[in-house]
Amino acid sequence: MFHVGLNHFLGLSSLLFGMGLYGIIAGKNEISWLIGVMLLFCSVNISLVTFSRFQISGFEGQILPVFTIIIITIQITIAAALVMRNFKTKKFQKTSSKNQK
């Protein structure tokens, strides 16, 4: 049977961290920056829960991700507001073949 250990979780966490960092550096707009920051937070959450699982200590590593999840939901709200603002500022015109003569 395949055993998933500490190195596997830390590898996943570092992969997500790299993807988030790339999203922040190469991002061209605010939404891609927010997605990159969310990936960074997710990688930190995975690391915290992993170290909490493989340590004998208390629940500190499992309680702290709850606060970062709250921050992530706030960022999602900000991203939705940015999308709605961009949608309202651009003038979308519905064109049909009847109106074009």
N, C-alpha and C positions, 0 to 999 in steps of 0.2 A: 504494500500500500504506500502511496506517495504521501510524504509528510511535509506539510507547509510550515516552515520555520521562520525564525526571526529575519533571516536574510531575504526571504521572498517578500515579506511585507515591506522591509526597508528598500528593496529594489523597486517595488511598485511606488512607494512614496517618493523616491528620488526621481523616478520617471515622470510622475505627475508634477513634481517641483520643476523639473526641466521644461516640461511643456508649458507650465504657467509662466515661467520666466521668459520663455521665447514669445509667448503671447503678449506679455507686457512690453518687451523690447521691440518686437516687430509689428505690434498693433498699430493700426492707422486711425482708429477711432476709439471713443470712450467705451463702447460695448466690448470690444476685444480686450481692452485693458481690464475691465471688470471681470470678464471671464478668466483672464490670466490670474487675477488676484484670487478668484474663487478656487482655481486649481491649486494655487499655493496654500490656501487655507485647508483644502481637502488633504493635501499631502502632509501638512502638519497634524491634522486630525488622525490620519492613519498612523503616523509615527507615535503620537501620544498614546493611542489605544494599544498599539503593538508593545510599547515599552511597559505599559500598565499590565498587559496580559502576561508578559514574560518575566515580570518582577513579582515579588511576593508582597510588596507594599500595598497601600490602600487604593482608593478609587480616584486619586487625583488625575490620573491619565484618562479616566473615562468621564469625569465631570467637566473638565476644561473644554472638550469638543462641543459640549452643549452651548457654551458661550460663543464659540466660533461659528456654530450653525446659526445662531441668532444674528451674528454679523453678516453672514452670507445671505440670509433672508432680507436683511436691510439692503444689501447690495443688489439683490434681484429686484426689489422695489424701485431702487434708483435707476436700474437699467430699463425697467418697464416705463418709467417716467421719461427717460431720454428717448426711447423709441417713439412714445406718443408725441413728444415735443417735435421730433424730427418729422413725424408723419403730418402733424398739423402745420408746420412751417412750409413744407413743400406743397405746392399747388398741383394736385392731381386732377387732371381733366379727363373726363370720360369722352372719348371721341367715337363717333359712329359714322358709318358711311352715308347716312341720310343728311347729317349736318354739313358734310364736306361737299361743296358744290363748286 
